[in-house]
Amino acid sequence: ALFSGLFGFATAALWRGGDSAAGGWRRTGFETWRPFAVALFWCGGEYLRSTLSTGFAWNALGVSMVALPFLDVTSAGLGEGGARLVQRTMLPVVQLAALGGVYVVSFPIALMNGALAGVAVRMFRGVRRNPLATRRHLDLTATLLVLLATMVWGSWRVQRLRAEDAAAEHVVIAGVNPGLPCIFESNDRDWDDAYAGLWRDTRTVAMFKPDLVVWPETVLYDSMPSPEMEYAMLAFAAELRAPILAGGTETSTNAAGALVVFNSSFLFGTNRVVEATYRKQHLVPFGEFIPLDKTLTFLQRLAPAGVSCTPGVGPVVMPIAGGRADVSPLICFEDTVAGLSRAAVRAGADILVAQSNDAWFRGSAEPAQHHAQAVFRAIENRVPMVRASNQGASAVVTAYGASAENAEGGYFAQPVPLPAHPGATLYAKAGDWLFGIPCASLLCGVAGWRLRRRARDAGTP
């Protein structure tokens, strides 16, 4: 609400005075670029909402261009039940994310709404003034030209990346959605049944000879280090002849001897060695930690999961398939934070792996919306993404945003093309300096100017 109010306050400065029917061509020129300013203001507000404090990068306007998954019962699925979820997305439009992130995708949507608002205002005023008068709508014309250019360029980019994927070398990556219950809604039998299904489905998917098997976030039944569980997982990976990337908690002690807990991901190798460990960097406030709980330690008892996690430092790149590919994990809502994906790709990853546990939100729209946010990380960095979610959408997302998911439960095994030019986008190179930050600066500048002007006018006798 704060950022919507800031947007409205700045936008109000553009809706004063007459209209083109009364003000002539000078007013027409102003109204032509006004929707562009409105759209830039909106994108600036989205950037601020997504980044200030811990940020809330959820459901930007551009995410509406990624259709929520729906069940396609006519398709033969790769998992149990013979059904899969299919993603239908405005692929040409979402390619704009490669230029400046999801905010650039929000821009034409806000632009069209701003233009239509201008048309509606002029028509209302014109009908009252002179119902038969001819009205100019150059703002709408300019907006339609922008949309046309977006569709042409976006379609060209999709076709180009499809051709690259068809000619690229592939690795096979499998994902398993175990359907583990939420920790607040479970009993021992639920867990036993779910783990039995997890191991059974993993053995089944191993028949596709994957180069990597991905399990979701916090799927391991014990905290690491656990010699017994580590031995079991390494033996399982050796049996499958495929490494397993699995999420779980990790405990340690700090210099003061206090317990430290991480939300981590472990790569169990076929050589019976834990080859790499990634610790989640961007923790969820009031979920994985309570603000200030490292200083006021009594607050840690209020954490919903019963423990307060500590953030990790930096991305981790993990070689797979004999070094032919490098993957980098993202845990939970880290796939909504664009900067973490950029850092992973800049560190050398050519495949992003997002592990999540959406059982907390079972029965809601959150799992589908979560997947929609993550699609943009692949487009922004020109790399594929593999998502493995417990009770959520699990999928392989291409570098241009197309995906096909398995239904909630089951497994998938798909060839993943290795990108020819990972990170070769403007956004991957420059981040938000190209669009998000300038839009936020413009929004704050106009809002500040209005505040100063109101203060000056209030002081005038």
C-alpha positions as CSV (number, residue, x, y, z in Angstrom):
1,A,0.0,0.0,0.0
2,L,2.9,2.4,0.8
3,F,4.4,2.1,-2.7
4,S,0.9,2.2,-4.4
5,G,0.3,5.4,-2.5
6,L,3.6,6.8,-3.6
7,F,2.7,6.0,-7.2
8,G,-0.7,7.6,-6.9
9,F,0.8,10.7,-5.3
10,A,3.4,11.2,-8.1
11,T,0.9,10.3,-10.9
12,A,-1.6,12.9,-9.6
13,A,0.8,15.6,-10.8
14,L,0.2,14.4,-14.4
15,W,-3.6,14.7,-14.3
16,R,-4.1,18.4,-13.8
17,G,-5.4,21.0,-16.2
18,G,-7.5,20.5,-19.3
19,D,-7.3,18.0,-22.2
20,S,-6.3,17.9,-25.8
21,A,-9.8,18.8,-26.9
22,A,-9.5,22.2,-25.1
23,G,-5.7,22.8,-25.0
24,G,-4.7,22.2,-28.7
25,W,-1.6,20.5,-29.9
26,R,0.6,21.5,-27.0
27,R,-1.7,19.7,-24.6
28,T,-1.8,16.8,-27.1
29,G,1.9,16.4,-26.9
30,F,1.8,16.3,-23.1
31,E,-1.0,13.7,-23.1
32,T,1.0,11.6,-25.6
33,W,3.9,11.1,-23.2
34,R,1.9,11.1,-20.0
35,P,1.1,7.3,-20.1
36,F,4.9,6.6,-20.5
37,A,5.5,8.6,-17.3
38,V,2.7,6.8,-15.5
39,A,4.3,3.4,-16.5
40,L,7.7,4.5,-15.4
41,F,6.3,5.6,-12.0
42,W,4.6,2.2,-11.6
43,C,7.8,0.3,-12.4
44,G,9.7,2.4,-10.0
45,G,7.3,1.5,-7.2
46,E,7.6,-2.2,-8.1
47,Y,11.4,-1.9,-7.8
48,L,11.2,-0.3,-4.4
49,R,8.7,-2.8,-3.1
50,S,11.0,-5.7,-4.3
51,T,14.2,-4.4,-2.8
52,L,13.8,-2.1,0.2
53,S,14.5,-3.8,3.5
54,T,14.3,-7.5,2.8
55,G,12.1,-6.8,-0.2
56,F,8.8,-8.4,-1.3
57,A,9.4,-9.4,-5.0
58,W,6.1,-11.0,-5.5
59,N,3.5,-10.6,-8.3
60,A,4.9,-7.7,-10.2
61,L,2.5,-6.6,-12.9
62,G,4.6,-8.3,-15.5
63,V,4.1,-11.7,-13.8
64,S,0.6,-11.6,-15.2
65,M,2.1,-12.4,-18.6
66,V,3.1,-15.8,-17.2
67,A,-0.1,-17.8,-17.2
68,L,-0.7,-19.8,-14.0
69,P,-0.3,-23.6,-14.6
70,F,-3.4,-25.6,-15.5
71,L,-4.0,-29.4,-15.6
72,D,-3.8,-30.8,-19.1
73,V,-5.6,-34.2,-18.8
74,T,-5.1,-34.9,-22.5
75,S,-1.3,-35.1,-22.3
76,A,0.7,-38.1,-21.3
77,G,2.7,-37.1,-18.3
78,L,6.2,-38.2,-17.3
79,G,5.0,-38.9,-13.8
80,E,2.2,-40.9,-12.2
81,G,-1.3,-40.3,-13.2
82,G,-0.6,-39.6,-16.9
83,A,-1.3,-35.9,-16.5
84,R,0.9,-32.9,-16.4
85,L,0.7,-29.2,-16.0
86,V,1.4,-27.1,-19.1
87,Q,2.6,-23.5,-19.0
88,R,1.0,-21.0,-21.5
89,T,2.7,-17.7,-21.4
90,M,2.9,-14.5,-23.5
91,L,6.4,-15.5,-24.5
92,P,7.1,-12.5,-26.8
93,V,6.2,-10.0,-24.1
94,V,8.2,-11.7,-21.2
95,Q,11.4,-11.5,-23.3
96,L,11.6,-7.9,-22.2
97,A,12.9,-9.2,-18.9
98,A,16.2,-9.8,-20.6
99,L,16.6,-6.1,-21.0
100,G,15.8,-4.9,-17.5
101,G,14.1,-7.6,-15.4
102,V,10.5,-8.2,-14.7
103,Y,9.9,-4.4,-14.3
104,V,10.4,-3.9,-18.1
105,V,7.6,-6.5,-18.6
106,S,5.4,-4.5,-16.3
107,F,6.1,-1.4,-18.4
108,P,3.9,-2.0,-21.5
109,I,1.0,-3.3,-19.3
110,A,1.1,-0.1,-17.2
111,L,1.5,1.9,-20.4
112,M,-1.6,0.5,-22.0
113,N,-3.6,1.1,-18.8
114,G,-2.3,4.7,-18.6
115,A,-3.2,5.3,-22.3
116,L,-6.7,3.8,-21.9
117,A,-7.3,6.0,-18.8
118,G,-6.4,9.1,-20.8
119,V,-8.7,8.1,-23.6
120,A,-11.6,7.5,-21.1
121,V,-11.0,10.9,-19.5
122,R,-11.0,12.7,-22.8
123,M,-14.1,10.9,-24.1
124,F,-16.0,11.7,-20.9
125,R,-15.0,15.4,-21.0
126,G,-15.5,15.6,-24.8
127,V,-19.1,14.2,-24.6
128,R,-20.0,16.8,-22.0
129,R,-18.4,19.6,-24.1
130,N,-19.2,18.6,-27.7
131,P,-20.4,15.1,-28.5
132,L,-19.7,15.4,-32.2
133,A,-16.1,16.7,-31.9
134,T,-13.2,14.7,-33.3
135,R,-10.8,13.6,-30.6
136,R,-7.1,12.8,-31.0
137,H,-5.7,9.8,-29.2
138,L,-2.0,9.9,-30.0
139,D,-1.1,8.4,-26.6
140,L,-3.0,5.3,-27.5
141,T,-1.4,5.2,-31.0
142,A,2.1,5.5,-29.5
143,T,1.3,2.8,-27.0
144,L,0.1,0.4,-29.7
145,L,3.3,1.0,-31.6
146,V,5.3,0.0,-28.5
147,L,3.3,-3.1,-28.1
148,L,3.8,-4.0,-31.8
149,A,7.5,-3.5,-31.5
150,T,7.5,-5.7,-28.3
151,M,5.7,-8.5,-30.1
152,V,8.0,-8.4,-33.1
153,W,11.2,-8.3,-31.1
154,G,10.0,-10.9,-28.6
155,S,8.9,-13.3,-31.2
156,W,12.3,-13.0,-33.0
157,R,14.1,-13.7,-29.7
158,V,12.0,-16.8,-28.9
159,Q,12.7,-18.3,-32.3
160,R,16.4,-17.6,-32.0
161,L,16.7,-19.2,-28.6
162,R,14.6,-22.2,-29.7
163,A,17.0,-22.8,-32.5
164,E,19.9,-22.5,-30.2
165,D,18.4,-25.0,-27.8
166,A,17.7,-27.5,-30.6
167,A,21.4,-27.4,-31.6
168,A,22.8,-27.4,-28.1
169,E,24.3,-30.2,-26.1
170,H,22.0,-31.5,-23.4
171,V,22.2,-33.0,-20.0
172,V,19.3,-35.0,-18.4
173,I,18.0,-33.7,-15.1
174,A,15.3,-35.4,-13.1
175,G,13.2,-33.9,-10.3
176,V,11.0,-35.7,-7.7
177,N,8.0,-34.1,-6.0
178,P,7.5,-36.3,-2.9
179,G,4.4,-34.7,-1.6
180,L,5.7,-34.5,1.9
181,P,3.2,-33.1,4.4
182,C,3.5,-29.7,6.1
183,I,5.2,-30.0,9.5
184,F,2.1,-28.6,11.1
185,E,-0.3,-31.1,9.5
186,S,1.4,-34.4,9.6
187,N,1.8,-37.6,11.6
188,D,4.4,-40.3,11.5
189,R,2.4,-42.4,9.0
190,D,2.2,-39.5,6.6
191,W,6.0,-39.1,6.6
192,D,6.7,-42.8,6.3
193,D,4.4,-43.1,3.2
194,A,5.8,-39.9,1.6
195,Y,9.4,-41.0,2.1
196,A,8.6,-44.5,0.7
197,G,7.2,-42.8,-2.4
198,L,10.2,-40.5,-2.7
199,W,12.7,-43.4,-2.8
200,R,10.4,-45.4,-5.1
201,D,10.0,-42.5,-7.6
202,T,13.7,-41.7,-7.5
203,R,14.5,-45.3,-8.4
204,T,12.0,-45.1,-11.2
205,V,13.3,-41.8,-12.6
206,A,16.8,-43.3,-12.5
207,M,15.8,-45.4,-15.5
208,F,16.1,-42.3,-17.6
209,K,19.8,-42.2,-16.7
210,P,19.8,-38.6,-15.4
211,D,23.0,-36.6,-14.9
212,L,21.4,-35.1,-11.8
213,V,18.5,-35.9,-9.6
214,V,17.0,-33.0,-7.7
215,W,15.0,-33.3,-4.5
216,P,13.1,-30.3,-3.0
217,E,14.0,-28.0,-0.1
218,T,14.2,-29.5,3.4
219,V,13.4,-33.0,2.2
220,L,16.1,-34.8,4.2
221,Y,14.8,-36.5,7.2
222,D,17.7,-35.5,9.6
223,S,19.9,-32.5,10.0
224,M,23.4,-32.6,8.6
225,P,25.9,-33.6,9.6
226,S,24.3,-37.0,10.2
227,P,26.7,-39.9,9.5
228,E,23.9,-42.4,9.2
229,M,21.8,-40.3,6.8
230,E,24.9,-39.2,4.8
231,Y,25.9,-42.8,4.4
232,A,22.4,-43.8,3.2
233,M,22.2,-40.9,0.7
234,L,25.7,-41.5,-0.7
235,A,24.9,-45.2,-1.1
236,F,21.6,-44.4,-2.8
237,A,23.4,-42.0,-5.3
238,A,26.0,-44.7,-6.0
239,E,23.1,-47.2,-6.6
240,L,21.4,-44.8,-9.0
241,R,24.7,-43.9,-10.7
242,A,23.5,-40.3,-10.5
243,P,24.3,-37.5,-8.0
244,I,21.4,-36.3,-5.8
245,L,20.9,-32.6,-4.9
246,A,18.8,-32.6,-1.8
247,G,17.7,-29.9,0.6
248,G,17.9,-30.1,4.3
249,T,18.8,-28.4,7.5
250,E,22.4,-28.1,8.6
251,T,23.7,-27.4,12.1
252,S,27.0,-26.1,13.4
253,T,28.4,-24.0,16.2
254,N,29.9,-20.6,16.0
255,A,33.0,-19.2,17.8
256,A,31.0,-18.7,20.9
257,G,29.8,-22.3,21.0
258,A,26.2,-21.4,20.2
259,L,24.1,-23.5,17.8
260,V,23.9,-22.2,14.2
261,V,21.3,-23.5,11.8
262,F,21.4,-23.2,8.0
263,N,18.8,-24.0,5.3
264,S,21.1,-25.9,2.9
265,S,21.4,-28.0,-0.2
266,F,23.8,-30.9,-0.5
267,L,25.2,-32.6,-3.6
268,F,25.6,-36.3,-2.8
269,G,28.0,-37.7,-5.4
270,T,28.2,-41.2,-6.9
271,N,31.8,-41.4,-5.6
272,R,30.3,-41.6,-2.0
273,V,31.4,-38.0,-1.2
274,V,29.3,-34.9,-0.4
275,E,30.7,-32.9,-3.3
276,A,29.2,-29.5,-2.5
277,T,27.0,-27.6,0.0
278,Y,25.0,-24.5,-0.6
279,R,23.6,-22.4,2.3
280,K,20.5,-20.3,1.7
281,Q,21.4,-16.6,1.6
282,H,18.1,-14.7,1.5
283,L,16.1,-15.9,4.5
284,V,12.4,-15.3,4.9
285,P,11.6,-12.9,7.8
286,F,9.2,-14.2,10.4
287,G,9.5,-17.6,8.8
288,E,13.2,-18.6,9.0
289,F,14.2,-15.9,11.4
290,I,12.8,-13.1,13.5
291,P,14.4,-9.6,12.9
292,L,17.0,-8.8,15.5
293,D,16.8,-12.3,16.9
294,K,20.6,-12.7,16.8
295,T,20.9,-9.8,19.2
296,L,17.8,-10.4,21.3
297,T,18.1,-14.2,21.4
298,F,14.8,-14.8,23.2
299,L,13.1,-13.9,19.9
300,Q,14.4,-17.1,18.3
301,R,11.8,-19.1,20.3
302,L,9.1,-17.2,18.3
303,A,10.3,-18.6,14.9
304,P,7.5,-20.7,13.3
305,A,9.8,-23.6,12.5
306,G,11.2,-23.5,16.1
307,V,14.7,-22.5,15.0
308,S,16.3,-19.3,13.7
309,C,18.4,-19.8,10.6
310,T,21.6,-18.0,9.7
311,P,22.2,-16.8,6.1
312,G,24.9,-18.3,3.9
313,V,27.4,-16.3,2.0
314,G,27.5,-16.2,-1.8
315,P,26.4,-18.6,-4.6
316,V,27.9,-22.1,-5.0
317,V,28.5,-23.6,-8.5
318,M,28.4,-27.4,-8.7
319,P,29.8,-29.3,-11.7
320,I,27.8,-32.2,-12.9
321,A,27.9,-34.7,-15.9
322,G,31.7,-34.9,-15.7
323,G,32.1,-31.2,-15.8
324,R,29.9,-30.7,-18.9
325,A,27.5,-28.5,-16.9
326,D,27.6,-26.3,-13.9
327,V,24.5,-25.9,-11.7
328,S,23.8,-23.4,-8.9
329,P,21.0,-24.0,-6.3
330,L,18.4,-21.4,-5.1
331,I,16.3,-22.3,-2.1
332,C,12.7,-21.5,-1.5
333,F,11.8,-17.9,-2.4
334,E,15.4,-17.1,-3.5
335,D,14.1,-17.7,-7.1
336,T,12.0,-14.5,-6.6
337,V,15.2,-12.4,-5.9
338,A,16.7,-11.5,-9.2
339,G,20.1,-10.5,-7.8
340,L,20.8,-13.9,-6.5
341,S,20.3,-15.6,-9.8
342,R,22.4,-13.0,-11.5
343,A,25.2,-13.6,-9.0
344,A,25.0,-17.4,-9.6
345,V,25.3,-17.0,-13.4
346,R,28.1,-14.5,-13.1
347,A,29.9,-17.1,-10.9
348,G,29.7,-19.6,-13.7
349,A,26.4,-21.4,-13.5
350,D,24.8,-22.3,-16.8
351,I,21.7,-24.0,-15.1
352,L,19.8,-22.7,-12.1
353,V,18.2,-25.2,-9.8
354,A,15.4,-23.9,-7.6
355,Q,14.4,-26.1,-4.7
356,S,11.3,-25.2,-2.8
357,N,8.8,-26.6,-0.2
358,D,5.3,-25.2,-1.0
359,A,3.5,-27.6,1.4
360,W,3.0,-24.6,3.7
361,F,0.6,-23.2,1.1
362,R,-1.1,-26.3,-0.1
363,G,-4.5,-25.6,-1.5
364,S,-3.8,-22.0,-2.3
365,A,-2.6,-20.2,-5.4
366,E,0.9,-19.8,-4.0
367,P,2.6,-22.8,-5.6
368,A,1.5,-21.7,-9.1
369,Q,2.4,-18.0,-8.4
370,H,5.8,-19.1,-7.1
371,H,6.6,-20.8,-10.3
372,A,5.4,-17.8,-12.3
373,Q,7.9,-15.5,-10.5
374,A,10.8,-18.0,-11.1
375,V,10.3,-18.1,-14.8
376,F,11.8,-14.6,-15.1
377,R,15.1,-15.7,-13.6
378,A,15.7,-17.9,-16.6
379,I,14.8,-15.2,-19.1
380,E,16.8,-12.5,-17.3
381,N,20.0,-14.6,-17.4
382,R,19.5,-16.6,-20.6
383,V,19.9,-19.9,-18.8
384,P,17.5,-22.8,-18.2
385,M,16.1,-23.4,-14.7
386,V,15.1,-26.7,-13.1
387,R,12.5,-26.4,-10.3
388,A,11.8,-29.1,-7.8
389,S,9.1,-28.2,-5.3
390,N,7.4,-30.3,-2.6
391,Q,3.7,-30.0,-3.3
392,G,4.3,-27.3,-5.9
393,A,5.1,-26.9,-9.6
394,S,8.2,-28.8,-10.6
395,A,9.5,-28.1,-14.1
396,V,12.3,-27.4,-16.5
397,V,12.1,-23.8,-17.7
398,T,13.9,-22.8,-20.9
399,A,16.1,-19.8,-21.3
400,Y,13.1,-18.0,-23.0
401,G,10.5,-18.9,-20.3
402,A,8.7,-21.9,-21.7
403,S,8.0,-24.7,-19.3
404,A,6.1,-27.9,-18.8
405,E,5.5,-29.1,-15.2
406,N,4.5,-32.4,-13.7
407,A,1.4,-32.4,-11.5
408,E,1.7,-32.1,-7.8
409,G,3.3,-35.4,-6.9
410,G,5.3,-37.7,-9.1
411,Y,8.5,-36.9,-11.0
412,F,10.0,-35.7,-14.3
413,A,13.1,-36.4,-16.3
414,Q,13.9,-34.0,-19.1
415,P,16.9,-33.1,-21.3
416,V,18.1,-29.6,-20.4
417,P,19.9,-27.7,-23.2
418,L,23.2,-26.1,-22.2
419,P,23.1,-22.4,-23.1
420,A,25.5,-21.2,-25.7
421,H,25.8,-17.8,-24.1
422,P,24.8,-17.9,-20.4
423,G,24.4,-14.5,-18.9
424,A,24.5,-12.8,-22.3
425,T,21.7,-10.3,-21.6
426,L,21.7,-6.6,-20.7
427,Y,20.0,-7.4,-17.4
428,A,22.6,-10.1,-16.4
429,K,25.4,-7.7,-17.1
430,A,24.0,-4.4,-15.7
431,G,21.2,-5.5,-13.3
432,D,18.7,-2.9,-12.2
433,W,20.9,0.1,-13.1
434,L,19.4,0.1,-16.6
435,F,15.7,0.4,-15.7
436,G,14.6,-0.4,-12.1
437,I,16.8,2.1,-10.3
438,P,16.2,5.0,-12.8
439,C,12.4,4.4,-12.5
440,A,12.6,4.4,-8.8
441,S,14.7,7.6,-8.8
442,L,12.1,9.3,-11.1
443,L,9.2,8.3,-8.9
444,C,10.9,9.5,-5.7
445,G,12.1,12.7,-7.5
446,V,8.6,13.6,-8.7
447,A,7.0,12.7,-5.3
448,G,9.6,14.8,-3.5
449,W,9.0,17.7,-5.9
450,R,5.3,17.6,-5.2
451,L,5.9,17.5,-1.4
452,R,8.2,20.6,-1.6
453,R,5.7,22.4,-3.8
454,R,2.8,21.7,-1.4
455,A,4.9,22.8,1.5
456,R,5.8,26.0,-0.3
457,D,2.2,26.7,-1.2
458,A,1.1,26.0,2.3
459,G,3.5,28.6,3.6
460,T,2.4,31.3,1.1
461,P,0.0,33.8,2.7
